[in-house]
Amino acid sequence: MVNIKGIALKNIKQGYGPEGNGLEASIYLDGRHVASIKNNGNGGNNRYHWGIRKSNKWVNLPEARKTIVSRIRDYFREIGKEELFESLDAFFDAILELQRIKDAAESD
């Protein structure tokens, strides 16, 4: 699992839709499940659900989004690529690509 500044994706399911790649995953912050990400591959942006189901109830976690955005900005500043922070989608696409590279290297 790729972890950048305490942010990681787990339970990754990828597929293909009529307009591109599809995705479902859980977003973790410091080891805690805080959100879900979904893209059905129909050409739109990723959808984020900031919260988790707990005992069949939705628990909203708006502070998690603020923390993640802040850490992503810090990460891009630290690597001298602040201009690359366009959106959460760009960051999570990068995490997915790094995960693919890691998985390929481990399978060799």
ABEGO torsion letter per residue (X at the ends): XBBBGGBBBBGBBBBBBAAEBBBBBBBBBGGBBABBBBBAGAGBBBBBBBEBBBGGBBBBBAAAAAAAAAAAAAAAAAAGAAAABABAAAAAAAAAAAAAAAAAAAAX
